[in-house]
Each structure stands twice: as C-alpha cells, then as structure tokens.
Amino acid sequence: MLMIAIGLLSAGVGALFARSRWQAARRSFRRTSSLSATTAEGWDSWFLGGFSEVTMGIRRLSTVLAWLVLTLAGTWFVGAGIRLFAN
C-alpha cells in the first residue's frame, strides 16, 4: 500500500513541478522577448529574439522530460505495489 501511495505522490509532484517550470519558462520568454522588442533593429534584436526562443524550447523540453520521468517512476511504483499487494 505504501508503494502505491509513493507512486501517486511521485506523479502528483511531477505534475506540480512541470506546471511551475512551464510558467517560469513562459515568464522568462516574455521578459527576454520584451527586451528584444525594445532594442533597435539589427543583430542585437535578432540575437535576443533567437536566444529567448531557444531558451524557452530547452526549458520546456527539460520540463517535459522531468514530468515524464516522475510519472513513469510513479507508474512503476503503483504497478509494483499492486503486484506486491496481490501476491
């Protein structure tokens, strides 16, 4: 029973962690893209715009990966707990 609870807790923590990281990535993107919009046209603007998009993409990819790992760990714990409880 404890393994099932740990699995559910892991999946819940993964979802909360992913949500907060996703919002942080969005705030960071808005901050950097607004800085890009205030700079003069040219290489500086292009670099800041590209940098903000790449940074947001990497952050979102790491967020999805962390959520997936925690969810899979939670699923494994729930499955192991059910198998242990059934035997």
DANOR-V543345 format. One record per run of one state. SS is the DSSP state (hx for helix, st for strand, lp for the rest). FROM is the first residue (numbers start at 0). TO is the last residue. Records with the same first field share a line. If there is no record, write none. Layout:
SS = FROM-TO + FROM-TO
This chain:
lp = 0-0 + 38-41 + 86-86
hx = 1-37 + 42-85
